[in-house]
Amino acid sequence: MSVQTWTYILVGLTFALYIGIAIYSRAGSTKDFYVAGGGVSPLANGMATAADWMSAASFISMAGIISFAGYDGSVYLMGWTGGYVLLALLLAPYLRKFGKFTVPDFIGDRYYSKTARIVAVICALIVSFTYVAGQMRGVGVVFSRFLQVDINTGVIIGMVIVLFYAVLGGMKGITYTQVAQYCVLIFAFMVPAIFISIQMTGNPIPQLGMGSTLNDGSGTFLLDKLDGLSTELGFNKYTDGSKSLTDVFAITLALMVGTAGLPHVIVRFFTVKKVKDARKSAGLALLLIAILYTTAPAVSVFAKTNLINTVSNEEYSSMPVWFKNWEETGLLAFDDKNADGKIQYVADKDKNELTIDNDIMVLANPEIADLPAWVIALVAAGGLAAALSTAAGLLLVISASVSHDLVKKVFNPNISDKAELWVARGAATVAVAIAGYFGINPPGFVAAVVALAFGLAAASFFPAIVLGIFYKKMNKEGAISGMVVGIILMLFYMTKFKFGWFGGGTEADWWFGISPEGFGSIAMIANFIVAIIVLQFTPEPPEDVQEIVENIRIPSGAGEATGH
């Protein structure tokens, strides 16, 4: 069977599974819709958290970035995994004990202010929309290549699917769908990695294969081979970094604290019965995430080596089918500048004839390695599972921010449970339409868009959450001022250097030599400083609020999550 037939079969089966689960576990109340009824087992929640957290950026784009950035790409590995540990160990247990399942709800109650709640809702919407744009872009990339449809059409199909189970099932439908999606995405990521590791090094464990010798009898280590290939073409050594240490530190920090402030991951800790279960599911999720994250560097090395060997200085007319297929998507382009019919893939921009989108590396990897058709199709299904699982979690954050945090807590406190549920579903529908637009007109490749979302979360939420838990004297004026300054500063920098607004600028114009992906660290520090300064000139929080903060630090006696 052809790759396309296999893809239709596997994608069709996985989509039918997701829809079936959504119908079976549809939400009947707001508690079901927001926190899956609060009765999910730690293992199921761990798998759902892992799927929610490993988005299209982790599955599709991260290994692609590492393929082209080499050592510099490690910031994504360090930042995202470090951030998850920070969230799971430092913040989640306290937030769970506070009992507010959305970040705006926590900020609204902790800072005893409707204004703080509204600012937090605006920040949550900006972060979530930026993040979901990356997921929709990932869906479009997969559909355009494997199902031979236009990227825009692919995005629309993805919108319909995710809308169906997010709107129908809420968190309950999403949780059990994500368990299935985790199984699909991890299987899809590992099978080709194991195949290629055996093919190139004879070692079935990709993490070890990356550091092994090639099985061509030369005795050359795979990484040494890739370093040699890279320098021959004028690139930096794969194992050497070219980014400044300042920027590496800033990006890693922004991704770490951004992860810790991500609203769709925090909600996960409320879908289990007890704080103990929340901790257990956080640990399990970390183990499940580690399977993909320790394999991604190996996949990057395999993909880059195979790509260079396949295309560099080869006749364009002799390129395999996969090359032509990816060309049709527009994500791979050949421009024969010297008209010799050969592909010059070099670092020099004036001489380079091949343009490769970062996002194709993982998806094209099985094809480049000439693996069976079913493995190639499996990767397509895995990419869709990764993108859709995170998109669903983010849509829920958006709908909860509108229905629960704005409508119920600010504008209409007496709204019935049923009416609130309908508002949540309406908000999710509008959110999908906006997310689809950004998926069709993305501001960059998947991981770059996602990195910006983490920067926005770092700039707005992280200081407010940390100070809210660990500093009982932090008041509403300080928190609000900090959040407003942080998010505006990050948005300004992002739009200036990513979109060319406010006069634009090049890499040479970056402040402190820090890229837009890493600027969240600076905006976060500005948020902390502003919050502390404003605090000095404004009244302390009421005694009862300070008492609540004292209580949530005591490990015993944690109650049920309260949504209302």
Sequence and secondary structure as in RCSB ss.txt:
>XXXX:A:sequence
MSVQTWTYILVGLTFALYIGIAIYSRAGSTKDFYVAGGGVSPLANGMATAADWMSAASFISMAGIISFAGYDGSV
YLMGWTGGYVLLALLLAPYLRKFGKFTVPDFIGDRYYSKTARIVAVICALIVSFTYVAGQMRGVGVVFSRFLQVD
INTGVIIGMVIVLFYAVLGGMKGITYTQVAQYCVLIFAFMVPAIFISIQMTGNPIPQLGMGSTLNDGSGTFLLDK
LDGLSTELGFNKYTDGSKSLTDVFAITLALMVGTAGLPHVIVRFFTVKKVKDARKSAGLALLLIAILYTTAPAVS
VFAKTNLINTVSNEEYSSMPVWFKNWEETGLLAFDDKNADGKIQYVADKDKNELTIDNDIMVLANPEIADLPAWV
IALVAAGGLAAALSTAAGLLLVISASVSHDLVKKVFNPNISDKAELWVARGAATVAVAIAGYFGINPPGFVAAVV
ALAFGLAAASFFPAIVLGIFYKKMNKEGAISGMVVGIILMLFYMTKFKFGWFGGGTEADWWFGISPEGFGSIAMI
ANFIVAIIVLQFTPEPPEDVQEIVENIRIPSGAGEATGH
>XXXX:A:secstr
  HHHHHHHHHHHHHHHHHHHHHHT   SHHHHHHGGG   HHHHHHHHHHHHS HIIIIIHHHHHHHHGGGGHH
HHHHHHHHHHHIIIIIHHHHHHHT  SHHHHHHHHTT HHHHHHHHHHHHHHHHHHHHHHHHHHHHHHHHHS   
HHHHHHHHHHHHHHHHHHHHHHHHHHHHHHHHHHHHHHHHHHHHHHHHHHHS S HHHHTTSB TTTT  BHHHH
HHHHHHHTT   TTS  S HHHHHHHHHHHHHHHHT HHHHGGGGSSSSHHHHHHHHHHHHHHHHHHHHHHHHHH
HHHHHHHHHHHTT BGGG  HHHHHHHHHTSEEE  TT SSB    S TTT  EEE GGGHHHHHHHHTT  HHH
HHHHHHHHHHHHHHHHHHHHHHHHHIIIIIIIIIII TT  HHHHHHHHHHHHHHHHHHHHHHHHS SS HHHHH
HHHHHHHHHHHHHHHHHHHH TT  HHHHHHHHHHHHHHHHHHHHHHHS  TT   GGG GGG  TTTTHHHHHH
HHHHHHHHHHHTS    HHHHHHHHHHTS S        
